[in-house]
Amino acid sequence: VPQFDAMEDDTPLQALVIEETLGGIQDFDDTVVPRIILFETYEGRKGAIKIKEFIKNGTDSYIVVDIKVQKQ
């Protein structure tokens, strides 16, 4: 989380090797907040999502996030 918050450009993302794992395809809940999720787009751009908050409101539930992704 501190590394995500301090990120001002894509330098920390450039060297990452992002691979899908069994743990990465499982559902998650609000037991770990904040939570960082790494991703890579089809075009090869890398990014990170910081889940900051879970809002529980039945079918109107949602999450609050920050997203950082490499520019093309």
Predicted model as a PDB file, atoms N, CA, C, CB and O in Angstrom, pLDDT in the B-factor column:
MODEL        1                                                                  
ATOM      1  N   VAL A   1       0.821  -1.203   0.000  1.00 94.00           N  
ATOM      2  CA  VAL A   1       0.000   0.000   0.000  1.00 94.00           C  
ATOM      3  C   VAL A   1       0.865   1.267   0.000  1.00 94.00           C  
ATOM      4  CB  VAL A   1      -0.934  -0.002   1.213  1.00 94.00           C  
ATOM      5  O   VAL A   1       0.591   2.178  -0.781  1.00 94.00           O  
ATOM      6  N   PRO A   2       1.895   1.358   0.845  1.00 95.00           N  
ATOM      7  CA  PRO A   2       2.730   2.570   0.811  1.00 95.00           C  
ATOM      8  C   PRO A   2       3.386   2.790  -0.554  1.00 95.00           C  
ATOM      9  CB  PRO A   2       3.809   2.490   1.886  1.00 95.00           C  
ATOM     10  O   PRO A   2       3.501   3.927  -1.010  1.00 95.00           O  
ATOM     11  N   GLN A   3       3.816   1.706  -1.205  1.00 94.00           N  
ATOM     12  CA  GLN A   3       4.437   1.820  -2.524  1.00 94.00           C  
ATOM     13  C   GLN A   3       3.419   2.329  -3.549  1.00 94.00           C  
ATOM     14  CB  GLN A   3       5.017   0.456  -2.970  1.00 94.00           C  
ATOM     15  O   GLN A   3       3.755   3.158  -4.395  1.00 94.00           O  
ATOM     16  N   PHE A   4       2.183   1.839  -3.476  1.00 95.00           N  
ATOM     17  CA  PHE A   4       1.119   2.301  -4.370  1.00 95.00           C  
ATOM     18  C   PHE A   4       0.869   3.792  -4.148  1.00 95.00           C  
ATOM     19  CB  PHE A   4      -0.186   1.490  -4.142  1.00 95.00           C  
ATOM     20  O   PHE A   4       0.817   4.567  -5.102  1.00 95.00           O  
ATOM     21  N   ASP A   5       0.714   4.185  -2.886  1.00 96.00           N  
ATOM     22  CA  ASP A   5       0.423   5.580  -2.562  1.00 96.00           C  
ATOM     23  C   ASP A   5       1.535   6.524  -2.996  1.00 96.00           C  
ATOM     24  CB  ASP A   5       0.187   5.725  -1.079  1.00 96.00           C  
ATOM     25  O   ASP A   5       1.265   7.663  -3.377  1.00 96.00           O  
ATOM     26  N   ALA A   6       2.783   6.065  -2.943  1.00 95.00           N  
ATOM     27  CA  ALA A   6       3.929   6.913  -3.299  1.00 95.00           C  
ATOM     28  C   ALA A   6       4.186   6.966  -4.805  1.00 95.00           C  
ATOM     29  CB  ALA A   6       5.174   6.415  -2.595  1.00 95.00           C  
ATOM     30  O   ALA A   6       4.989   7.779  -5.262  1.00 95.00           O  
ATOM     31  N   MET A   7       3.524   6.119  -5.574  1.00 94.00           N  
ATOM     32  CA  MET A   7       3.795   6.017  -7.009  1.00 94.00           C  
ATOM     33  C   MET A   7       3.398   7.309  -7.743  1.00 94.00           C  
ATOM     34  CB  MET A   7       3.040   4.813  -7.608  1.00 94.00           C  
ATOM     35  O   MET A   7       2.244   7.735  -7.703  1.00 94.00           O  
ATOM     36  N   GLU A   8       4.387   7.919  -8.412  1.00 93.00           N  
ATOM     37  CA  GLU A   8       4.143   9.135  -9.182  1.00 93.00           C  
ATOM     38  C   GLU A   8       4.292   8.910 -10.676  1.00 93.00           C  
ATOM     39  CB  GLU A   8       5.084  10.226  -8.737  1.00 93.00           C  
ATOM     40  O   GLU A   8       3.838   9.724 -11.481  1.00 93.00           O  
ATOM     41  N   ASP A   9       4.930   7.804 -11.049  1.00 93.00           N  
ATOM     42  CA  ASP A   9       5.024   7.426 -12.465  1.00 93.00           C  
ATOM     43  C   ASP A   9       4.996   5.901 -12.533  1.00 93.00           C  
ATOM     44  CB  ASP A   9       6.336   8.009 -13.144  1.00 93.00           C  
ATOM     45  O   ASP A   9       4.786   5.233 -11.520  1.00 93.00           O  
ATOM     46  N   ASP A  10       5.205   5.357 -13.719  1.00 93.00           N  
ATOM     47  CA  ASP A  10       5.055   3.904 -13.882  1.00 93.00           C  
ATOM     48  C   ASP A  10       6.330   3.111 -13.591  1.00 93.00           C  
ATOM     49  CB  ASP A  10       4.602   3.603 -15.280  1.00 93.00           C  
ATOM     50  O   ASP A  10       6.376   1.911 -13.860  1.00 93.00           O  
ATOM     51  N   THR A  11       7.355   3.751 -13.053  1.00 92.00           N  
ATOM     52  CA  THR A  11       8.613   3.054 -12.789  1.00 92.00           C  
ATOM     53  C   THR A  11       8.430   1.779 -11.956  1.00 92.00           C  
ATOM     54  CB  THR A  11       9.570   3.986 -12.081  1.00 92.00           C  
ATOM     55  O   THR A  11       9.003   0.751 -12.316  1.00 92.00           O  
ATOM     56  N   PRO A  12       7.656   1.796 -10.855  1.00 92.00           N  
ATOM     57  CA  PRO A  12       7.499   0.556 -10.076  1.00 92.00           C  
ATOM     58  C   PRO A  12       6.786  -0.564 -10.845  1.00 92.00           C  
ATOM     59  CB  PRO A  12       6.731   0.852  -8.806  1.00 92.00           C  
ATOM     60  O   PRO A  12       6.955  -1.739 -10.518  1.00 92.00           O  
ATOM     61  N   LEU A  13       6.004  -0.215 -11.848  1.00 93.00           N  
ATOM     62  CA  LEU A  13       5.254  -1.218 -12.613  1.00 93.00           C  
ATOM     63  C   LEU A  13       6.089  -1.857 -13.724  1.00 93.00           C  
ATOM     64  CB  LEU A  13       4.012  -0.585 -13.213  1.00 93.00           C  
ATOM     65  O   LEU A  13       5.829  -2.996 -14.111  1.00 93.00           O  
ATOM     66  N   GLN A  14       7.075  -1.145 -14.233  1.00 91.00           N  
ATOM     67  CA  GLN A  14       7.817  -1.598 -15.409  1.00 91.00           C  
ATOM     68  C   GLN A  14       8.457  -2.958 -15.235  1.00 91.00           C  
ATOM     69  CB  GLN A  14       8.871  -0.605 -15.751  1.00 91.00           C  
ATOM     70  O   GLN A  14       8.394  -3.776 -16.153  1.00 91.00           O  
ATOM     71  N   ALA A  15       9.069  -3.237 -14.097  1.00 89.00           N  
ATOM     72  CA  ALA A  15       9.815  -4.476 -13.906  1.00 89.00           C  
ATOM     73  C   ALA A  15       8.943  -5.634 -13.412  1.00 89.00           C  
ATOM     74  CB  ALA A  15      10.938  -4.242 -12.932  1.00 89.00           C  
ATOM     75  O   ALA A  15       9.419  -6.765 -13.309  1.00 89.00           O  
ATOM     76  N   LEU A  16       7.677  -5.363 -13.107  1.00 91.00           N  
ATOM     77  CA  LEU A  16       6.815  -6.417 -12.582  1.00 91.00           C  
ATOM     78  C   LEU A  16       6.533  -7.485 -13.623  1.00 91.00           C  
ATOM     79  CB  LEU A  16       5.511  -5.830 -12.084  1.00 91.00           C  
ATOM     80  O   LEU A  16       6.316  -7.185 -14.797  1.00 91.00           O  
ATOM     81  N   VAL A  17       6.538  -8.731 -13.180  1.00 92.00           N  
ATOM     82  CA  VAL A  17       6.084  -9.852 -13.995  1.00 92.00           C  
ATOM     83  C   VAL A  17       4.776 -10.302 -13.355  1.00 92.00           C  
ATOM     84  CB  VAL A  17       7.165 -11.037 -14.069  1.00 92.00           C  
ATOM     85  O   VAL A  17       4.765 -10.803 -12.231  1.00 92.00           O  
ATOM     86  N   ILE A  18       3.684 -10.121 -14.073  1.00 92.00           N  
ATOM     87  CA  ILE A  18       2.362 -10.423 -13.527  1.00 92.00           C  
ATOM     88  C   ILE A  18       1.864 -11.715 -14.150  1.00 92.00           C  
ATOM     89  CB  ILE A  18       1.361  -9.256 -13.787  1.00 92.00           C  
ATOM     90  O   ILE A  18       1.678 -11.806 -15.364  1.00 92.00           O  
ATOM     91  N   GLU A  19       1.650 -12.713 -13.299  1.00 89.00           N  
ATOM     92  CA  GLU A  19       1.175 -14.009 -13.759  1.00 89.00           C  
ATOM     93  C   GLU A  19      -0.086 -14.375 -12.995  1.00 89.00           C  
ATOM     94  CB  GLU A  19       2.261 -15.095 -13.582  1.00 89.00           C  
ATOM     95  O   GLU A  19      -0.195 -14.103 -11.800  1.00 89.00           O  
ATOM     96  N   GLU A  20      -1.028 -14.986 -13.678  1.00 86.00           N  
ATOM     97  CA  GLU A  20      -2.254 -15.440 -13.030  1.00 86.00           C  
ATOM     98  C   GLU A  20      -1.945 -16.635 -12.132  1.00 86.00           C  
ATOM     99  CB  GLU A  20      -3.331 -15.809 -14.082  1.00 86.00           C  
ATOM    100  O   GLU A  20      -1.210 -17.544 -12.518  1.00 86.00           O  
ATOM    101  N   THR A  21      -2.516 -16.618 -10.933  1.00 85.00           N  
ATOM    102  CA  THR A  21      -2.359 -17.722  -9.994  1.00 85.00           C  
ATOM    103  C   THR A  21      -3.737 -18.192  -9.546  1.00 85.00           C  
ATOM    104  CB  THR A  21      -1.496 -17.301  -8.773  1.00 85.00           C  
ATOM    105  O   THR A  21      -4.731 -17.501  -9.767  1.00 85.00           O  
ATOM    106  N   LEU A  22      -3.801 -19.356  -8.924  1.00 85.00           N  
ATOM    107  CA  LEU A  22      -5.078 -19.840  -8.404  1.00 85.00           C  
ATOM    108  C   LEU A  22      -5.639 -18.885  -7.356  1.00 85.00           C  
ATOM    109  CB  LEU A  22      -4.915 -21.241  -7.805  1.00 85.00           C  
ATOM    110  O   LEU A  22      -6.847 -18.649  -7.307  1.00 85.00           O  
ATOM    111  N   GLY A  23      -4.775 -18.344  -6.532  1.00 80.00           N  
ATOM    112  CA  GLY A  23      -5.218 -17.384  -5.526  1.00 80.00           C  
ATOM    113  C   GLY A  23      -5.796 -16.130  -6.146  1.00 80.00           C  
ATOM    114  O   GLY A  23      -6.707 -15.515  -5.593  1.00 80.00           O  
ATOM    115  N   GLY A  24      -5.264 -15.755  -7.294  1.00 80.00           N  
ATOM    116  CA  GLY A  24      -5.713 -14.541  -7.954  1.00 80.00           C  
ATOM    117  C   GLY A  24      -7.070 -14.645  -8.612  1.00 80.00           C  
ATOM    118  O   GLY A  24      -7.682 -13.619  -8.912  1.00 80.00           O  
ATOM    119  N   ILE A  25      -7.558 -15.839  -8.844  1.00 81.00           N  
ATOM    120  CA  ILE A  25      -8.861 -15.982  -9.492  1.00 81.00           C  
ATOM    121  C   ILE A  25      -9.976 -16.306  -8.499  1.00 81.00           C  
ATOM    122  CB  ILE A  25      -8.794 -17.063 -10.551  1.00 81.00           C  
ATOM    123  O   ILE A  25     -11.124 -16.513  -8.893  1.00 81.00           O  
ATOM    124  N   GLN A  26      -9.632 -16.349  -7.205  1.00 82.00           N  
ATOM    125  CA  GLN A  26     -10.640 -16.604  -6.182  1.00 82.00           C  
ATOM    126  C   GLN A  26     -11.358 -15.318  -5.806  1.00 82.00           C  
ATOM    127  CB  GLN A  26     -10.002 -17.237  -4.943  1.00 82.00           C  
ATOM    128  O   GLN A  26     -10.811 -14.222  -5.929  1.00 82.00           O  
ATOM    129  N   ASP A  27     -12.599 -15.472  -5.344  1.00 84.00           N  
ATOM    130  CA  ASP A  27     -13.352 -14.321  -4.849  1.00 84.00           C  
ATOM    131  C   ASP A  27     -12.634 -13.724  -3.640  1.00 84.00           C  
ATOM    132  CB  ASP A  27     -14.806 -14.727  -4.478  1.00 84.00           C  
ATOM    133  O   ASP A  27     -11.876 -14.418  -2.963  1.00 84.00           O  
ATOM    134  N   PHE A  28     -12.870 -12.446  -3.369  1.00 83.00           N  
ATOM    135  CA  PHE A  28     -12.317 -11.832  -2.184  1.00 83.00           C  
ATOM    136  C   PHE A  28     -13.419 -11.076  -1.455  1.00 83.00           C  
ATOM    137  CB  PHE A  28     -11.145 -10.896  -2.543  1.00 83.00           C  
ATOM    138  O   PHE A  28     -14.483 -10.807  -2.013  1.00 83.00           O  
ATOM    139  N   ASP A  29     -13.151 -10.743  -0.219  1.00 86.00           N  
ATOM    140  CA  ASP A  29     -14.127 -10.021   0.585  1.00 86.00           C  
ATOM    141  C   ASP A  29     -13.441  -8.858   1.297  1.00 86.00           C  
ATOM    142  CB  ASP A  29     -14.808 -10.966   1.608  1.00 86.00           C  
ATOM    143  O   ASP A  29     -12.331  -8.466   0.935  1.00 86.00           O  
ATOM    144  N   ASP A  30     -14.103  -8.317   2.302  1.00 88.00           N  
ATOM    145  CA  ASP A  30     -13.577  -7.129   2.972  1.00 88.00           C  
ATOM    146  C   ASP A  30     -12.685  -7.445   4.175  1.00 88.00           C  
ATOM    147  CB  ASP A  30     -14.716  -6.264   3.416  1.00 88.00           C  
ATOM    148  O   ASP A  30     -12.486  -6.584   5.032  1.00 88.00           O  
ATOM    149  N   THR A  31     -12.143  -8.668   4.250  1.00 89.00           N  
ATOM    150  CA  THR A  31     -11.289  -9.021   5.379  1.00 89.00           C  
ATOM    151  C   THR A  31      -9.924  -8.351   5.307  1.00 89.00           C  
ATOM    152  CB  THR A  31     -11.116 -10.518   5.445  1.00 89.00           C  
ATOM    153  O   THR A  31      -9.269  -8.185   6.336  1.00 89.00           O  
ATOM    154  N   VAL A  32      -9.481  -7.961   4.110  1.00 88.00           N  
ATOM    155  CA  VAL A  32      -8.208  -7.251   3.948  1.00 88.00           C  
ATOM    156  C   VAL A  32      -8.484  -5.941   3.224  1.00 88.00           C  
ATOM    157  CB  VAL A  32      -7.159  -8.119   3.160  1.00 88.00           C  
ATOM    158  O   VAL A  32      -8.802  -5.938   2.035  1.00 88.00           O  
ATOM    159  N   VAL A  33      -8.363  -4.839   3.933  1.00 92.00           N  
ATOM    160  CA  VAL A  33      -8.568  -3.513   3.353  1.00 92.00           C  
ATOM    161  C   VAL A  33      -7.521  -2.594   3.951  1.00 92.00           C  
ATOM    162  CB  VAL A  33     -10.023  -2.974   3.619  1.00 92.00           C  
ATOM    163  O   VAL A  33      -7.405  -2.563   5.176  1.00 92.00           O  
ATOM    164  N   PRO A  34      -6.767  -1.858   3.193  1.00 95.00           N  
ATOM    165  CA  PRO A  34      -6.777  -1.814   1.729  1.00 95.00           C  
ATOM    166  C   PRO A  34      -6.132  -3.061   1.135  1.00 95.00           C  
ATOM    167  CB  PRO A  34      -6.051  -0.561   1.228  1.00 95.00           C  
ATOM    168  O   PRO A  34      -5.353  -3.755   1.788  1.00 95.00           O  
ATOM    169  N   ARG A  35      -6.475  -3.319  -0.103  1.00 93.00           N  
ATOM    170  CA  ARG A  35      -5.985  -4.490  -0.837  1.00 93.00           C  
ATOM    171  C   ARG A  35      -5.482  -4.007  -2.193  1.00 93.00           C  
ATOM    172  CB  ARG A  35      -7.110  -5.588  -1.001  1.00 93.00           C  
ATOM    173  O   ARG A  35      -6.140  -3.200  -2.850  1.00 93.00           O  
ATOM    174  N   ILE A  36      -4.313  -4.501  -2.614  1.00 93.00           N  
ATOM    175  CA  ILE A  36      -3.748  -4.143  -3.917  1.00 93.00           C  
ATOM    176  C   ILE A  36      -3.910  -5.325  -4.861  1.00 93.00           C  
ATOM    177  CB  ILE A  36      -2.245  -3.734  -3.792  1.00 93.00           C  
ATOM    178  O   ILE A  36      -3.582  -6.461  -4.517  1.00 93.00           O  
ATOM    179  N   ILE A  37      -4.417  -5.044  -6.046  1.00 92.00           N  
ATOM    180  CA  ILE A  37      -4.586  -6.063  -7.081  1.00 92.00           C  
ATOM    181  C   ILE A  37      -3.803  -5.606  -8.310  1.00 92.00           C  
ATOM    182  CB  ILE A  37      -6.109  -6.296  -7.424  1.00 92.00           C  
ATOM    183  O   ILE A  37      -4.039  -4.519  -8.837  1.00 92.00           O  
ATOM    184  N   LEU A  38      -2.881  -6.438  -8.757  1.00 93.00           N  
ATOM    185  CA  LEU A  38      -2.076  -6.132  -9.943  1.00 93.00           C  
ATOM    186  C   LEU A  38      -2.762  -6.703 -11.180  1.00 93.00           C  
ATOM    187  CB  LEU A  38      -0.633  -6.703  -9.802  1.00 93.00           C  
ATOM    188  O   LEU A  38      -3.437  -7.730 -11.104  1.00 93.00           O  
ATOM    189  N   PHE A  39      -2.587  -6.032 -12.320  1.00 94.00           N  
ATOM    190  CA  PHE A  39      -3.165  -6.536 -13.561  1.00 94.00           C  
ATOM    191  C   PHE A  39      -2.298  -6.132 -14.742  1.00 94.00           C  
ATOM    192  CB  PHE A  39      -4.601  -6.016 -13.745  1.00 94.00           C  
ATOM    193  O   PHE A  39      -1.470  -5.225 -14.648  1.00 94.00           O  
ATOM    194  N   GLU A  40      -2.507  -6.824 -15.853  1.00 93.00           N  
ATOM    195  CA  GLU A  40      -1.854  -6.484 -17.111  1.00 93.00           C  
ATOM    196  C   GLU A  40      -2.906  -6.552 -18.202  1.00 93.00           C  
ATOM    197  CB  GLU A  40      -0.648  -7.440 -17.418  1.00 93.00           C  
ATOM    198  O   GLU A  40      -3.639  -7.536 -18.305  1.00 93.00           O  
ATOM    199  N   THR A  41      -2.982  -5.503 -19.020  1.00 93.00           N  
ATOM    200  CA  THR A  41      -3.977  -5.459 -20.088  1.00 93.00           C  
ATOM    201  C   THR A  41      -3.538  -6.315 -21.272  1.00 93.00           C  
ATOM    202  CB  THR A  41      -4.218  -4.012 -20.541  1.00 93.00           C  
ATOM    203  O   THR A  41      -2.390  -6.753 -21.340  1.00 93.00           O  
ATOM    204  N   TYR A  42      -4.437  -6.543 -22.179  1.00 92.00           N  
ATOM    205  CA  TYR A  42      -4.154  -7.304 -23.392  1.00 92.00           C  
ATOM    206  C   TYR A  42      -2.995  -6.673 -24.163  1.00 92.00           C  
ATOM    207  CB  TYR A  42      -5.408  -7.384 -24.282  1.00 92.00           C  
ATOM    208  O   TYR A  42      -2.200  -7.379 -24.783  1.00 92.00           O  
ATOM    209  N   GLU A  43      -2.901  -5.332 -24.121  1.00 93.00           N  
ATOM    210  CA  GLU A  43      -1.845  -4.619 -24.838  1.00 93.00           C  
ATOM    211  C   GLU A  43      -0.511  -4.653 -24.102  1.00 93.00           C  
ATOM    212  CB  GLU A  43      -2.257  -3.187 -25.068  1.00 93.00           C  
ATOM    213  O   GLU A  43       0.494  -4.178 -24.630  1.00 93.00           O  
ATOM    214  N   GLY A  44      -0.486  -5.210 -22.883  1.00 93.00           N  
ATOM    215  CA  GLY A  44       0.757  -5.308 -22.129  1.00 93.00           C  
ATOM    216  C   GLY A  44       0.990  -4.207 -21.119  1.00 93.00           C  
ATOM    217  O   GLY A  44       2.032  -4.184 -20.463  1.00 93.00           O  
ATOM    218  N   ARG A  45       0.033  -3.281 -20.977  1.00 95.00           N  
ATOM    219  CA  ARG A  45       0.179  -2.232 -19.968  1.00 95.00           C  
ATOM    220  C   ARG A  45      -0.104  -2.827 -18.595  1.00 95.00           C  
ATOM    221  CB  ARG A  45      -0.774  -1.032 -20.260  1.00 95.00           C  
ATOM    222  O   ARG A  45      -1.037  -3.614 -18.433  1.00 95.00           O  
ATOM    223  N   LYS A  46       0.697  -2.452 -17.614  1.00 96.00           N  
ATOM    224  CA  LYS A  46       0.553  -2.972 -16.265  1.00 96.00           C  
ATOM    225  C   LYS A  46      -0.100  -1.926 -15.374  1.00 96.00           C  
ATOM    226  CB  LYS A  46       1.918  -3.395 -15.696  1.00 96.00           C  
ATOM    227  O   LYS A  46      -0.007  -0.724 -15.626  1.00 96.00           O  
ATOM    228  N   GLY A  47      -0.759  -2.404 -14.335  1.00 96.00           N  
ATOM    229  CA  GLY A  47      -1.414  -1.479 -13.430  1.00 96.00           C  
ATOM    230  C   GLY A  47      -1.704  -2.117 -12.090  1.00 96.00           C  
ATOM    231  O   GLY A  47      -1.462  -3.304 -11.873  1.00 96.00           O  
ATOM    232  N   ALA A  48      -2.231  -1.290 -11.194  1.00 96.00           N  
ATOM    233  CA  ALA A  48      -2.582  -1.740  -9.856  1.00 96.00           C  
ATOM    234  C   ALA A  48      -3.879  -1.064  -9.441  1.00 96.00           C  
ATOM    235  CB  ALA A  48      -1.443  -1.435  -8.843  1.00 96.00           C  
ATOM    236  O   ALA A  48      -4.117   0.107  -9.739  1.00 96.00           O  
ATOM    237  N   ILE A  49      -4.707  -1.827  -8.747  1.00 96.00           N  
ATOM    238  CA  ILE A  49      -5.953  -1.319  -8.186  1.00 96.00           C  
ATOM    239  C   ILE A  49      -5.837  -1.406  -6.679  1.00 96.00           C  
ATOM    240  CB  ILE A  49      -7.197  -2.114  -8.712  1.00 96.00           C  
ATOM    241  O   ILE A  49      -5.489  -2.454  -6.135  1.00 96.00           O  
ATOM    242  N   LYS A  50      -6.127  -0.316  -6.010  1.00 97.00           N  
ATOM    243  CA  LYS A  50      -6.138  -0.297  -4.545  1.00 97.00           C  
ATOM    244  C   LYS A  50      -7.594  -0.244  -4.098  1.00 97.00           C  
ATOM    245  CB  LYS A  50      -5.316   0.924  -3.970  1.00 97.00           C  
ATOM    246  O   LYS A  50      -8.283   0.753  -4.312  1.00 97.00           O  
ATOM    247  N   ILE A  51      -8.054  -1.328  -3.475  1.00 96.00           N  
ATOM    248  CA  ILE A  51      -9.416  -1.343  -2.937  1.00 96.00           C  
ATOM    249  C   ILE A  51      -9.353  -0.685  -1.573  1.00 96.00           C  
ATOM    250  CB  ILE A  51     -10.005  -2.808  -2.848  1.00 96.00           C  
ATOM    251  O   ILE A  51      -8.722  -1.201  -0.651  1.00 96.00           O  
ATOM    252  N   LYS A  52     -10.014   0.461  -1.450  1.00 96.00           N  
ATOM    253  CA  LYS A  52      -9.934   1.262  -0.244  1.00 96.00           C  
ATOM    254  C   LYS A  52     -11.073   0.996   0.729  1.00 96.00           C  
ATOM    255  CB  LYS A  52      -9.914   2.706  -0.603  1.00 96.00           C  
ATOM    256  O   LYS A  52     -10.904   1.112   1.943  1.00 96.00           O  
ATOM    257  N   GLU A  53     -12.243   0.636   0.184  1.00 95.00           N  
ATOM    258  CA  GLU A  53     -13.408   0.527   1.062  1.00 95.00           C  
ATOM    259  C   GLU A  53     -14.482  -0.341   0.413  1.00 95.00           C  
ATOM    260  CB  GLU A  53     -13.974   1.925   1.392  1.00 95.00           C  
ATOM    261  O   GLU A  53     -14.676  -0.290  -0.801  1.00 95.00           O  
ATOM    262  N   PHE A  54     -15.168  -1.124   1.212  1.00 95.00           N  
ATOM    263  CA  PHE A  54     -16.324  -1.906   0.780  1.00 95.00           C  
ATOM    264  C   PHE A  54     -17.569  -1.232   1.357  1.00 95.00           C  
ATOM    265  CB  PHE A  54     -16.215  -3.417   1.244  1.00 95.00           C  
ATOM    266  O   PHE A  54     -17.650  -1.005   2.564  1.00 95.00           O  
ATOM    267  N   ILE A  55     -18.527  -0.916   0.509  1.00 95.00           N  
ATOM    268  CA  ILE A  55     -19.781  -0.327   0.958  1.00 95.00           C  
ATOM    269  C   ILE A  55     -20.858  -1.398   0.812  1.00 95.00           C  
ATOM    270  CB  ILE A  55     -20.141   0.974   0.140  1.00 95.00           C  
ATOM    271  O   ILE A  55     -21.224  -1.775  -0.301  1.00 95.00           O  
ATOM    272  N   LYS A  56     -21.358  -1.881   1.941  1.00 93.00           N  
ATOM    273  CA  LYS A  56     -22.378  -2.937   1.925  1.00 93.00           C  
ATOM    274  C   LYS A  56     -23.759  -2.294   1.987  1.00 93.00           C  
ATOM    275  CB  LYS A  56     -22.180  -3.935   3.115  1.00 93.00           C  
ATOM    276  O   LYS A  56     -24.113  -1.612   2.949  1.00 93.00           O  
ATOM    277  N   ASN A  57     -24.522  -2.536   0.928  1.00 94.00           N  
ATOM    278  CA  ASN A  57     -25.870  -1.968   0.847  1.00 94.00           C  
ATOM    279  C   ASN A  57     -26.736  -2.880  -0.019  1.00 94.00           C  
ATOM    280  CB  ASN A  57     -25.839  -0.514   0.267  1.00 94.00           C  
ATOM    281  O   ASN A  57     -27.369  -2.423  -0.970  1.00 94.00           O  
ATOM    282  N   GLY A  58     -26.761  -4.162   0.312  1.00 94.00           N  
ATOM    283  CA  GLY A  58     -27.562  -5.120  -0.443  1.00 94.00           C  
ATOM    284  C   GLY A  58     -27.149  -5.170  -1.903  1.00 94.00           C  
ATOM    285  O   GLY A  58     -25.964  -5.287  -2.218  1.00 94.00           O  
ATOM    286  N   THR A  59     -28.137  -5.082  -2.797  1.00 95.00           N  
ATOM    287  CA  THR A  59     -27.834  -5.141  -4.230  1.00 95.00           C  
ATOM    288  C   THR A  59     -27.177  -3.860  -4.739  1.00 95.00           C  
ATOM    289  CB  THR A  59     -29.105  -5.409  -5.016  1.00 95.00           C  
ATOM    290  O   THR A  59     -26.720  -3.816  -5.881  1.00 95.00           O  
ATOM    291  N   ASP A  60     -27.124  -2.828  -3.916  1.00 97.00           N  
ATOM    292  CA  ASP A  60     -26.460  -1.577  -4.289  1.00 97.00           C  
ATOM    293  C   ASP A  60     -25.071  -1.472  -3.679  1.00 97.00           C  
ATOM    294  CB  ASP A  60     -27.301  -0.386  -3.860  1.00 97.00           C  
ATOM    295  O   ASP A  60     -24.532  -0.370  -3.569  1.00 97.00           O  
ATOM    296  N   SER A  61     -24.481  -2.592  -3.281  1.00 94.00           N  
ATOM    297  CA  SER A  61     -23.137  -2.598  -2.704  1.00 94.00           C  
ATOM    298  C   SER A  61     -22.098  -2.215  -3.765  1.00 94.00           C  
ATOM    299  CB  SER A  61     -22.810  -3.990  -2.106  1.00 94.00           C  
ATOM    300  O   SER A  61     -22.307  -2.430  -4.959  1.00 94.00           O  
ATOM    301  N   TYR A  62     -20.991  -1.651  -3.316  1.00 96.00           N  
ATOM    302  CA  TYR A  62     -19.919  -1.278  -4.244  1.00 96.00           C  
ATOM    303  C   TYR A  62     -18.607  -1.168  -3.494  1.00 96.00           C  
ATOM    304  CB  TYR A  62     -20.243   0.054  -4.961  1.00 96.00           C  
ATOM    305  O   TYR A  62     -18.575  -1.240  -2.265  1.00 96.00           O  
ATOM    306  N   ILE A  63     -17.520  -0.993  -4.240  1.00 95.00           N  
ATOM    307  CA  ILE A  63     -16.205  -0.787  -3.647  1.00 95.00           C  
ATOM    308  C   ILE A  63     -15.670   0.571  -4.095  1.00 95.00           C  
ATOM    309  CB  ILE A  63     -15.224  -1.931  -4.044  1.00 95.00           C  
ATOM    310  O   ILE A  63     -16.014   1.059  -5.172  1.00 95.00           O  
ATOM    311  N   VAL A  64     -14.833   1.169  -3.265  1.00 97.00           N  
ATOM    312  CA  VAL A  64     -14.170   2.431  -3.581  1.00 97.00           C  
ATOM    313  C   VAL A  64     -12.714   2.086  -3.876  1.00 97.00           C  
ATOM    314  CB  VAL A  64     -14.301   3.487  -2.396  1.00 97.00           C  
ATOM    315  O   VAL A  64     -12.050   1.439  -3.067  1.00 97.00           O  
ATOM    316  N   VAL A  65     -12.215   2.522  -5.042  1.00 97.00           N  
ATOM    317  CA  VAL A  65     -10.874   2.136  -5.479  1.00 97.00           C  
ATOM    318  C   VAL A  65     -10.084   3.318  -6.020  1.00 97.00           C  
ATOM    319  CB  VAL A  65     -10.963   1.056  -6.536  1.00 97.00           C  
ATOM    320  O   VAL A  65     -10.644   4.350  -6.391  1.00 97.00           O  
ATOM    321  N   ASP A  66      -8.770   3.142  -6.056  1.00 97.00           N  
ATOM    322  CA  ASP A  66      -7.848   3.994  -6.819  1.00 97.00           C  
ATOM    323  C   ASP A  66      -7.212   3.076  -7.837  1.00 97.00           C  
ATOM    324  CB  ASP A  66      -6.756   4.711  -5.893  1.00 97.00           C  
ATOM    325  O   ASP A  66      -6.911   1.922  -7.532  1.00 97.00           O  
ATOM    326  N   ILE A  67      -7.003   3.576  -9.045  1.00 97.00           N  
ATOM    327  CA  ILE A  67      -6.403   2.770 -10.114  1.00 97.00           C  
ATOM    328  C   ILE A  67      -5.220   3.535 -10.696  1.00 97.00           C  
ATOM    329  CB  ILE A  67      -7.451   2.432 -11.228  1.00 97.00           C  
ATOM    330  O   ILE A  67      -5.312   4.725 -10.995  1.00 97.00           O  
ATOM    331  N   LYS A  68      -4.111   2.824 -10.850  1.00 96.00           N  
ATOM    332  CA  LYS A  68      -2.928   3.397 -11.517  1.00 96.00           C  
ATOM    333  C   LYS A  68      -2.530   2.432 -12.625  1.00 96.00           C  
ATOM    334  CB  LYS A  68      -1.725   3.635 -10.500  1.00 96.00           C  
ATOM    335  O   LYS A  68      -2.381   1.232 -12.392  1.00 96.00           O  
ATOM    336  N   VAL A  69      -2.360   2.968 -13.837  1.00 96.00           N  
ATOM    337  CA  VAL A  69      -2.034   2.129 -14.986  1.00 96.00           C  
ATOM    338  C   VAL A  69      -1.042   2.862 -15.879  1.00 96.00           C  
ATOM    339  CB  VAL A  69      -3.312   1.750 -15.782  1.00 96.00           C  
ATOM    340  O   VAL A  69      -1.055   4.089 -15.967  1.00 96.00           O  
ATOM    341  N   GLN A  70      -0.177   2.085 -16.543  1.00 95.00           N  
ATOM    342  CA  GLN A  70       0.808   2.673 -17.449  1.00 95.00           C  
ATOM    343  C   GLN A  70       0.106   3.317 -18.647  1.00 95.00           C  
ATOM    344  CB  GLN A  70       1.818   1.600 -17.926  1.00 95.00           C  
ATOM    345  O   GLN A  70      -0.903   2.814 -19.142  1.00 95.00           O  
ATOM    346  N   LYS A  71       0.658   4.427 -19.091  1.00 88.00           N  
ATOM    347  CA  LYS A  71       0.199   5.029 -20.331  1.00 88.00           C  
ATOM    348  C   LYS A  71       0.809   4.257 -21.487  1.00 88.00           C  
ATOM    349  CB  LYS A  71       0.572   6.538 -20.403  1.00 88.00           C  
ATOM    350  O   LYS A  71       1.794   3.540 -21.314  1.00 88.00           O  
ATOM    351  N   GLN A  72       0.235   4.402 -22.637  1.00 77.00           N  
ATOM    352  CA  GLN A  72       0.764   3.710 -23.813  1.00 77.00           C  
ATOM    353  C   GLN A  72       2.064   4.296 -24.269  1.00 77.00           C  
ATOM    354  CB  GLN A  72      -0.224   3.751 -24.941  1.00 77.00           C  
ATOM    355  O   GLN A  72       2.643   3.827 -25.249  1.00 77.00           O  
TER     356      GLN A  72                                                      
ENDMDL                                                                          
END                                                                             
